[in-house]
Amino acid sequence: MAYVIDEKCVGELDGSCVDACPVDCIYEGLTKRYINPAECIDCGACLAECPVNAISAPADITDRTWAEDNKAFFSLPLPGREQALGDPGGAMGTGPVGADTALVAAWRLENHPDE
């Protein structure tokens, strides 16, 4: 299992974790970042850089909800996209994706309805 970004990242697109990642596996959605589990090498470089403590190490994940959400970002078609993102081999070449998973969109509506 790879490192996981949870709900504390929604609305927080700081980017410190991206700069620290040696394999460029942290992608930007519309309001949240996602770690590609197929590209993450479990090095932990991103962990200390996250300003909101939204990243969890594999051994510390007790609720798989956000792990499954990170996986879904790459394996399921996102709103407004016909195909899944897949494993593009690096976030820099992909750029901001401009969409979030259904879980993040619902979480944002529930927790920040005025945004």
N, C-alpha and C positions, 0 to 999 in steps of 0.2 A: 504494500500500500504506500502511496505517496503522501507528501505533506498536503494539508487541506486548508483552504481559506473559508472561514465561516461567516455568519451574518454580521459580525462586527465590522466587516469590510464594506457593507452596503452603504454607498454614499461617500466612501473614503477612498479616493483614487490617488493616494499620495505618491506611490511609485517607488518608494525606497526599496521595497522587496524586489522589484523588477531589476533595479540597478545592481542588487547584490547577487542575483541568480546567475551562476556561471553557464547554465545551459539554455537560458532564455525560454523557460517553460511557463512563465506567468503571463497570462493573457488578460486583456482589458475588455470587459463587457460594457454595457451601458452605464451601470452604476456600481459594479463590483468587479474584482479581479478573480481569476480562476487559475488553478495549477493543473496543467495537463498531466494526469497520472502516468501516461505512457512515456512522457519526456522527462519527468522529474527523476533525479538521481539520488534523492533522499540525503542531500548533503547538509541541509539545515542552514545554509547561508542566509536564507530569507527570514528565518525565524526571529532573530534579534533585531532586524531592520524594520519590522512592522510596527508603526506608531500606535496601533490600536489593539495589538495582541490578537489579531484575527487568524493567525496561522498556527496550526497544530501539527506536531510531529506524529507519525503513524502510531507510535506506542501510546500516545496520549489521547487518541480518539476513542471515546466511549459511545458516542451517538453517531451512527454512520450517515445521518441525514445529509450533512454538508459534504461528506466524502462522495456520496452518490450524486449530489448536485454538481460538484466539480467534474465528475465523470460525465454527467449528462450534458454539460456545456460543450463537450467535444463529440459525444456519441449520438446526440439527438438533434434534429433540425431545430434551430432557434426561431422564435417569432420573426417573421419577415424573411426567412431564409428557406430555400427549398431543400438544401442538403445539410448534413451534419458537417461541422468544421473538420472533424477527423484529427489527424496528427500532422499539422503543417510543417513541423520541424523547427519552430521558433516563432515567438510572438513578434519580434521586431519586423519581420517581413510581412506579417499579417496585419499589423496595426490594430487600432481599436475596432472591435467587432460591432459595436453599436446595438447589441441585444443582450438580454439576460435570460437565464433559465426561467421556467414557469414558477419555480419555487421562489426565486429572488424577486420576481415581479409581484407575486402574491404577498410575500413578506413585506416588501416595501409599501404596498397599498395598505396592509394591515397596520403597520407600525409608523408610517409617515404619509397618511392620506392626503395631506395638503401639498405635497411636493409634486 
